Amino acid sequence: MEVEIERGYYTKAYDIDDPVRTYALSGKELYDQIQLDEKTDYAGVTLKSVVHIRELASDEAERLRMDPFLIISDQKYSKYVEIINLSK
């Protein structure tokens, strides 16, 4: 599912030029809540991230430990993120 990070603090703080991210949905129940035939703006999205530290360089892993919001800074981290809740 594509998610757009609202421009403001996070896009400035993490130097995000393209605020659109693609994240997996946590399961079929969440998928079934989405109306695929229409674009819907959700007021909130809850993300869960599990990072496999061994896949990253030690300095990169340390940066993610120190600043968990760094996970949204780059599309390359999207494989570690899933959407677990949507609110309208």
Secondary structure, DSSP 8 states (H G I E B T S, - for coil): -EEE--SSHHHHHTT-S--EEE-EES-HHHHHHS-TTS----SEEEEEE---GGGS-HHHHHHHHH-GGGGGS-GGGGGGEEEEEEE-
